[in-house]
Amino acid sequence: MSIDMYLITIEGGDGSGKGLASRIICELLERDGSFTSVELTAEPRRRHPLGRAAIDAVKEKKHTPEHEAKLFALDRLDHGLNWMLPRLNKGSVVVCDRNIHSSLVYQGIVGGLGTKNVGLLNSGALIPDLCVWVDCDPEIAIMRIRSGSLREASPDKSEYFETLEIQKKIRSGYEVVLSGQSPTGTSFDTVRVVGPIRNESTVERFSNEVAQEVRKFLRLRPKPRNTYVHDVDLELIRTIIRWNSGQTKLPGYETDKDPKTKSRPWELIRDMERSYKKASQENSAENVPRRLHSRSIYAIMTSMTLISSGDTNEISAAMGPSRQVSKGHATKVIRHLCSTSKWIRESSGSRNEGSHYRITKKGEAVGKLLLVLSPLRAKVRLWRSRFPKTSYKHMINGILDIVTHDEQLKSVSDRINLLYPTILKGDGQSEKDHILAWWHSNLIHEF
């Protein structure tokens, strides 16, 4: 399973099972995911001055609903920009117990401010990638609120949400907000919502239903709402390079022991494509890519270049959000590359301990090049399928002419600066000109 840096929120009335759902989702992500980390948080933040101010305002009952809504919005904005976003940008998944939809319900519906007004107050907040809506009968919720466990975990609940009448209003509010009956006119209206998932029977049934919905979402692989995937990938590349070498260069380069050859990036990738195509035609393995510019080839070669050697778990962890493939498929591709190319080798004597692989110098040169091209991989593959006889020398010009997102050009340029420090972007030089200069530079490779 592949997971990007998503913000997943849990919504529902008090006592509905949000805390349980949060734990279920975190355990699922930690068990099945390949990403930096799983971060669990909640709103309002009870131990932060902004969150505490919002909670106290509700308890005191001295302030207008608008004032309360502003306090919750301030806590959410600070929480999102200063706590959540840095973690998302490092490739983490953030699971949040309550978020924007709680304000839409509690202040917008129950408090009478209206969802449009509350939506505008929160317009600077992060947008959830997925909202998991949990629900239960208000009478059951009241019993849970009054029980020792919930009262101990959230003592504030007993003071202002303990009446059946309020619980019914809250439940009705969630029905209105999460079913789209009261649009805000903001991007919050486009949040993907799953549910209501009823929490009125067994924990096992509730757990299975929550996990099923989250897995469905993950299989869809939607584009993250709050981050640019290649920026996250670039940060992961920097981190791994620092781990391996203590400085921003790939391990194994700039030594005097290895034979060196000069070639331009377009010449190297042309020759590698030819050798891979020939080897793949001679090998009849099923369910392995036949083209160099497949997602899985990029995933394996770039990850192996970053870590030099490792088992499948270590290789998967180095893939990053934009290069992720399943571990099962990764294993097939690695074995395919071991048998058909001179890029990856299985370490001798490793079969008794579990397979361990290392990348060759030629493989490092290929992987380094593919790391730079990763943001453009889909366009490169499309170009090669449409114009297979076009020289690689001229291919990059055509691809750069059809790139419509400046973020992609910047990501490629940043990777060149990081991985090819002799081809740094000059002052006033455009990303496009920087990429072209790199593409036609005669570079030293060690293999």
C-alpha positions as CSV (number, residue, x, y, z in Angstrom):
1,M,0.0,0.0,0.0
2,S,1.2,3.5,-0.8
3,I,0.4,6.4,1.4
4,D,1.1,10.1,0.7
5,M,1.2,12.9,3.2
6,Y,-2.5,13.2,4.1
7,L,-4.4,15.1,6.7
8,I,-7.1,12.7,8.0
9,T,-9.6,14.1,10.4
10,I,-12.1,12.3,12.6
11,E,-15.4,14.0,13.2
12,G,-18.6,13.2,15.2
13,G,-20.4,14.1,18.4
14,D,-19.0,13.7,21.9
15,G,-19.0,10.1,22.9
16,S,-19.4,8.8,19.3
17,G,-16.0,7.0,19.3
18,K,-13.6,9.5,17.7
19,G,-10.8,8.6,20.0
20,L,-11.2,4.9,19.2
21,A,-11.4,5.6,15.5
22,S,-8.2,7.7,15.7
23,R,-6.3,4.8,17.3
24,I,-7.7,2.3,14.7
25,I,-6.6,4.6,11.8
26,C,-3.1,5.2,13.3
27,E,-2.5,1.5,13.9
28,L,-3.6,0.8,10.3
29,L,-1.3,3.4,8.9
30,E,1.7,2.3,11.0
31,R,1.1,-1.3,10.0
32,D,0.4,-0.9,6.3
33,G,2.1,2.3,5.3
34,S,5.5,3.3,3.8
35,F,6.1,6.9,4.9
36,T,8.0,9.0,7.4
37,S,5.7,8.7,10.4
38,V,2.1,8.7,11.7
39,E,1.3,11.8,13.8
40,L,-1.8,11.8,16.1
41,T,-3.2,15.1,17.3
42,A,-6.5,16.7,18.3
43,E,-8.4,20.0,18.3
44,P,-8.8,22.2,20.2
45,R,-5.3,21.8,21.7
46,R,-5.9,21.5,25.5
47,R,-2.3,22.1,26.4
48,H,-1.7,25.1,24.1
49,P,-2.6,28.6,25.1
50,L,-4.7,29.2,21.9
51,G,-6.6,25.9,22.3
52,R,-7.0,26.5,26.1
53,A,-8.4,30.0,25.5
54,A,-11.1,28.5,23.1
55,I,-12.1,25.8,25.6
56,D,-12.3,28.3,28.5
57,A,-14.4,30.7,26.5
58,V,-17.0,28.0,26.0
59,K,-16.9,26.9,29.6
60,E,-17.3,30.5,30.9
61,K,-20.4,31.2,28.7
62,K,-19.5,34.9,28.8
63,H,-18.6,35.3,25.1
64,T,-20.6,35.5,21.9
65,P,-20.6,32.5,19.5
66,E,-18.6,34.7,17.1
67,H,-15.9,35.3,19.6
68,E,-15.7,31.6,20.5
69,A,-15.5,30.7,16.8
70,K,-12.6,33.1,16.3
71,L,-10.7,31.5,19.1
72,F,-11.1,28.1,17.7
73,A,-10.1,29.4,14.2
74,L,-6.9,30.9,15.6
75,D,-6.0,27.7,17.3
76,R,-6.7,25.7,14.1
77,L,-4.7,28.1,11.9
78,D,-1.7,28.0,14.3
79,H,-2.0,24.2,14.7
80,G,-2.1,23.7,11.0
81,L,0.6,26.0,9.8
82,N,3.1,25.5,12.6
83,W,2.5,21.9,13.7
84,M,0.8,19.9,11.0
85,L,2.2,21.4,7.8
86,P,5.9,20.9,8.7
87,R,5.1,17.2,9.4
88,L,3.2,16.8,6.2
89,N,6.1,18.4,4.3
90,K,8.4,15.7,5.7
91,G,6.1,12.9,4.4
92,S,4.2,12.2,7.5
93,V,0.5,11.4,7.8
94,V,-1.4,13.5,10.3
95,V,-4.5,12.1,12.0
96,C,-6.5,14.8,13.8
97,D,-9.4,14.1,16.3
98,R,-11.7,17.1,15.3
99,N,-10.9,19.8,12.8
100,I,-12.8,22.3,10.7
101,H,-16.1,20.4,10.6
102,S,-16.4,20.6,14.4
103,S,-16.4,24.4,14.2
104,L,-19.0,24.3,11.4
105,V,-21.2,22.1,13.6
106,Y,-20.6,23.6,17.1
107,Q,-20.4,27.2,16.2
108,G,-22.0,27.3,12.8
109,I,-25.1,25.1,13.4
110,V,-25.5,24.7,17.2
111,G,-24.1,28.2,18.0
112,G,-26.2,29.8,15.2
113,L,-23.4,31.6,13.4
114,G,-24.0,29.8,10.1
115,T,-21.6,27.6,8.3
116,K,-20.7,30.3,5.7
117,N,-19.5,32.7,8.4
118,V,-17.5,30.0,10.2
119,G,-16.1,28.7,6.9
120,L,-14.8,32.2,6.2
121,L,-13.2,32.6,9.6
122,N,-11.3,29.4,9.0
123,S,-10.4,30.1,5.3
124,G,-6.6,30.1,6.1
125,A,-6.7,26.6,7.7
126,L,-5.5,23.4,6.1
127,I,-8.0,21.3,4.1
128,P,-8.5,17.7,5.3
129,D,-7.7,15.1,2.6
130,L,-10.2,12.7,4.3
131,C,-12.9,13.2,7.0
132,V,-14.0,10.1,8.8
133,W,-17.5,10.7,10.2
134,V,-18.4,8.5,13.2
135,D,-21.8,8.5,14.7
136,C,-24.0,7.0,17.5
137,D,-27.3,7.5,19.2
138,P,-27.3,10.5,21.4
139,E,-28.5,8.5,24.4
140,I,-25.5,6.2,24.0
141,A,-23.3,9.2,23.7
142,I,-24.6,10.6,26.9
143,M,-23.8,7.4,28.8
144,R,-20.3,7.4,27.4
145,I,-19.8,11.0,28.3
146,R,-20.9,10.3,31.9
147,S,-18.8,7.2,32.2
148,G,-15.6,7.3,34.1
149,S,-13.2,6.7,31.2
150,L,-14.4,9.5,29.0
151,R,-14.9,11.9,31.9
152,E,-11.3,11.2,33.0
153,A,-9.9,11.7,29.5
154,S,-11.9,14.8,28.7
155,P,-13.2,16.4,31.9
156,D,-14.4,19.5,30.0
157,K,-17.1,17.4,28.3
158,S,-19.1,16.9,31.6
159,E,-19.6,20.7,32.0
160,Y,-21.2,21.8,28.8
161,F,-22.2,19.0,26.5
162,E,-23.8,16.6,28.9
163,T,-27.5,17.1,28.0
164,L,-29.5,15.0,25.7
165,E,-30.9,18.0,23.9
166,I,-27.5,19.4,23.0
167,Q,-26.3,15.9,21.9
168,K,-29.3,15.7,19.5
169,K,-28.5,19.2,18.1
170,I,-24.9,18.2,17.6
171,R,-25.8,15.0,15.8
172,S,-28.3,16.8,13.6
173,G,-25.6,19.4,12.9
174,Y,-23.2,16.8,11.7
175,E,-25.9,15.4,9.4
176,V,-26.4,18.8,7.8
177,V,-22.7,19.7,7.5
178,L,-21.2,16.4,6.4
179,S,-24.0,15.5,4.0
180,G,-23.4,18.8,2.1
181,Q,-26.7,20.4,3.0
182,S,-25.1,23.6,4.3
183,P,-22.3,24.6,2.0
184,T,-19.7,27.1,3.2
185,G,-18.7,28.5,-0.2
186,T,-15.1,27.5,0.6
187,S,-12.7,24.6,-0.3
188,F,-14.0,22.8,2.8
189,D,-17.0,21.8,0.8
190,T,-14.8,19.6,-1.4
191,V,-13.4,17.5,1.4
192,R,-13.8,13.8,0.9
193,V,-16.1,12.5,3.6
194,V,-16.8,8.8,4.5
195,G,-19.6,7.8,6.8
196,P,-21.5,8.0,9.0
197,I,-19.9,4.9,10.5
198,R,-22.1,3.8,13.4
199,N,-20.5,3.0,16.7
200,E,-23.4,1.2,18.5
201,S,-22.5,-2.5,18.4
202,T,-19.1,-4.2,18.9
203,V,-15.7,-2.7,18.8
204,E,-14.7,-5.3,16.2
205,R,-17.4,-4.3,13.8
206,F,-16.7,-0.6,14.2
207,S,-13.0,-1.2,13.8
208,N,-13.5,-3.2,10.6
209,E,-15.7,-0.5,9.1
210,V,-13.3,2.3,9.9
211,A,-10.4,0.4,8.5
212,Q,-12.3,-0.6,5.4
213,E,-13.1,3.1,4.5
214,V,-9.6,4.3,5.1
215,R,-8.1,1.5,2.9
216,K,-10.6,2.5,0.1
217,F,-9.3,6.1,0.3
218,L,-5.7,5.0,0.3
219,R,-6.2,2.8,-2.8
220,L,-7.5,5.9,-4.7
221,R,-4.2,7.7,-4.1
222,P,-5.7,11.2,-4.4
223,K,-3.4,14.2,-4.7
224,P,-2.6,15.7,-1.3
225,R,-4.5,18.9,-0.6
226,N,-1.9,20.7,1.5
227,T,1.5,19.8,0.1
228,Y,3.4,19.4,-3.2
229,V,4.5,15.8,-3.4
230,H,7.9,16.5,-5.2
231,D,8.9,19.0,-2.5
232,V,8.3,16.4,0.1
233,D,10.3,13.9,-1.9
234,L,13.1,16.4,-2.3
235,E,13.3,16.8,1.5
236,L,13.4,13.0,1.9
237,I,16.3,12.9,-0.5
238,R,18.2,15.5,1.4
239,T,17.6,13.7,4.7
240,I,18.8,10.3,3.4
241,I,21.9,11.9,1.8
242,R,22.7,13.5,5.2
243,W,22.2,10.2,7.0
244,N,24.5,8.4,4.6
245,S,27.3,10.9,4.1
246,G,27.0,13.7,6.6
247,Q,26.9,16.2,3.7
248,T,24.8,16.8,0.6
249,K,26.3,14.3,-1.8
250,L,25.5,10.7,-2.6
251,P,27.7,8.0,-1.0
252,G,30.2,6.4,-3.3
253,Y,30.9,9.4,-5.5
254,E,34.0,11.4,-6.0
255,T,36.5,8.6,-5.3
256,D,39.7,7.9,-7.1
257,K,39.4,4.2,-7.1
258,D,36.7,3.7,-9.7
259,P,37.1,4.0,-13.5
260,K,35.5,7.2,-14.8
261,T,33.7,7.9,-18.0
262,K,32.2,11.1,-19.4
263,S,28.8,11.4,-21.0
264,R,25.8,13.7,-21.2
265,P,22.7,12.8,-19.3
266,W,20.8,12.2,-22.5
267,E,23.5,9.9,-23.8
268,L,23.6,7.9,-20.6
269,I,19.8,7.4,-20.4
270,R,19.7,6.5,-24.1
271,D,22.3,3.8,-23.6
272,M,20.6,2.5,-20.4
273,E,17.2,2.3,-22.1
274,R,18.7,0.3,-25.0
275,S,20.4,-2.2,-22.6
276,Y,17.3,-2.5,-20.4
277,K,15.1,-3.1,-23.4
278,K,17.4,-5.8,-24.8
279,A,17.7,-7.6,-21.5
280,S,13.9,-7.4,-20.9
281,Q,13.2,-8.9,-24.3
282,E,15.5,-11.8,-23.5
283,N,13.8,-12.4,-20.1
284,S,10.3,-13.8,-20.0
285,A,9.4,-12.9,-16.4
286,E,5.8,-11.8,-15.9
287,N,4.5,-8.7,-14.1
288,V,7.7,-6.8,-14.5
289,P,8.1,-3.5,-16.4
290,R,9.3,-3.7,-20.0
291,R,10.2,0.0,-20.2
292,L,12.8,2.0,-18.4
293,H,10.5,4.8,-17.6
294,S,8.0,2.8,-15.6
295,R,7.0,3.9,-12.1
296,S,8.5,0.8,-10.4
297,I,11.9,1.1,-12.2
298,Y,12.2,4.7,-11.0
299,A,11.1,3.7,-7.5
300,I,13.7,0.9,-7.2
301,M,16.7,2.6,-8.9
302,T,16.3,6.0,-7.2
303,S,15.9,4.4,-3.7
304,M,18.8,2.1,-4.2
305,T,20.9,5.0,-5.3
306,L,20.1,6.9,-2.1
307,I,20.8,4.0,0.3
308,S,23.4,2.0,-1.7
309,S,22.3,-1.3,-0.1
310,G,19.5,-2.7,1.9
311,D,16.6,-5.2,2.1
312,T,13.2,-4.6,0.6
313,N,11.9,-2.8,3.8
314,E,14.8,-0.4,3.7
315,I,14.4,0.2,0.0
316,S,10.6,0.8,0.4
317,A,11.3,3.3,3.2
318,A,13.6,5.3,0.9
319,M,11.1,5.6,-2.0
320,G,9.2,8.6,-0.8
321,P,5.6,9.6,-1.6
322,S,6.0,10.3,-5.3
323,R,8.0,7.1,-6.1
324,Q,6.2,4.5,-3.9
325,V,5.2,1.0,-5.1
326,S,4.1,-2.0,-3.1
327,K,6.7,-4.1,-1.4
328,G,5.5,-7.2,-3.2
329,H,5.9,-5.6,-6.6
330,A,9.2,-4.0,-5.6
331,T,10.6,-7.4,-4.7
332,K,9.7,-8.8,-8.2
333,V,11.3,-5.8,-9.9
334,I,14.5,-6.0,-7.8
335,R,14.9,-9.6,-8.7
336,H,14.2,-8.8,-12.3
337,L,16.9,-6.1,-12.3
338,C,19.4,-8.5,-10.6
339,S,19.0,-11.1,-13.3
340,T,18.8,-8.8,-16.4
341,S,20.9,-5.7,-15.7
342,K,24.3,-4.7,-14.2
343,W,22.6,-2.2,-11.9
344,I,21.7,-4.2,-8.8
345,R,23.3,-7.2,-7.2
346,E,22.1,-9.5,-4.5
347,S,24.7,-9.7,-1.7
348,S,26.4,-13.0,-1.5
349,G,25.2,-15.3,1.3
350,S,22.1,-13.2,1.9
351,R,19.4,-15.8,1.2
352,N,19.7,-17.5,4.5
353,E,19.2,-14.2,6.3
354,G,16.7,-12.6,4.0
355,S,17.5,-11.0,0.7
356,H,19.9,-8.0,0.8
357,Y,20.8,-6.0,-2.3
358,R,23.4,-3.5,-3.3
359,I,23.6,-1.1,-6.2
360,T,26.6,-1.0,-8.7
361,K,28.4,2.1,-9.8
362,K,26.6,1.9,-13.2
363,G,23.3,1.6,-11.3
364,E,24.1,4.6,-9.2
365,A,24.7,6.7,-12.3
366,V,21.3,5.6,-13.7
367,G,19.5,6.1,-10.4
368,K,21.0,9.6,-9.9
369,L,19.7,10.6,-13.3
370,L,16.3,9.1,-12.7
371,L,16.1,11.0,-9.4
372,V,16.3,14.3,-11.3
373,L,13.8,13.2,-13.9
374,S,11.2,11.8,-11.4
375,P,8.9,14.9,-11.4
376,L,8.7,14.5,-15.2
377,R,8.6,10.7,-15.4
378,A,5.0,10.5,-16.7
379,K,5.8,13.0,-19.4
380,V,9.0,11.3,-20.4
381,R,7.2,7.9,-20.6
382,L,4.4,9.4,-22.7
383,W,7.0,11.1,-25.0
384,R,8.9,7.9,-25.6
385,S,5.8,6.0,-26.4
386,R,4.6,8.6,-28.9
387,F,8.0,9.4,-30.4
388,P,10.1,6.3,-30.0
389,K,12.5,7.3,-32.8
390,T,13.1,10.8,-31.5
391,S,16.6,11.4,-30.1
392,Y,16.9,11.8,-26.4
393,K,19.1,14.8,-27.2
394,H,16.0,16.7,-28.4
395,M,13.4,15.1,-26.2
396,I,13.9,17.3,-23.2
397,N,13.1,20.4,-25.2
398,G,9.7,19.0,-26.3
399,I,8.9,18.0,-22.7
400,L,9.8,21.3,-21.2
401,D,7.6,23.1,-23.7
402,I,4.5,21.2,-22.5
403,V,5.2,21.5,-18.8
404,T,2.4,23.7,-17.4
405,H,3.3,23.7,-13.7
406,D,6.3,25.8,-12.6
407,E,6.5,23.6,-9.5
408,Q,7.7,20.7,-11.7
409,L,10.5,22.7,-13.3
410,K,11.6,24.0,-9.9
411,S,11.6,20.5,-8.4
412,V,13.8,19.2,-11.3
413,S,16.1,22.3,-11.0
414,D,16.4,21.8,-7.2
415,R,17.4,18.2,-7.7
416,I,20.1,19.1,-10.2
417,N,21.5,21.6,-7.6
418,L,21.5,18.9,-5.0
419,L,22.8,15.9,-7.0
420,Y,25.0,17.6,-9.5
421,P,26.7,20.5,-7.6
422,T,28.9,21.3,-10.6
423,I,25.8,22.4,-12.6
424,L,24.3,24.8,-10.1
425,K,21.5,27.2,-11.2
426,G,23.0,30.6,-12.0
427,D,21.6,33.9,-10.7
428,G,18.9,35.0,-13.0
429,Q,18.9,31.7,-14.9
430,S,15.5,30.2,-15.5
431,E,14.7,26.7,-14.3
432,K,14.1,25.6,-17.9
433,D,17.6,26.9,-19.0
434,H,19.2,25.3,-16.0
435,I,17.6,21.9,-16.9
436,L,18.8,22.2,-20.5
437,A,22.3,23.1,-19.5
438,W,22.4,20.0,-17.3
439,W,20.9,17.8,-20.0
440,H,23.7,18.8,-22.4
441,S,26.6,18.9,-19.9
442,N,29.5,16.4,-20.3
443,L,29.5,14.8,-16.8
444,I,31.8,12.4,-15.1
445,H,30.3,9.0,-14.1
446,E,32.1,6.2,-12.2
447,F,31.5,2.7,-13.5
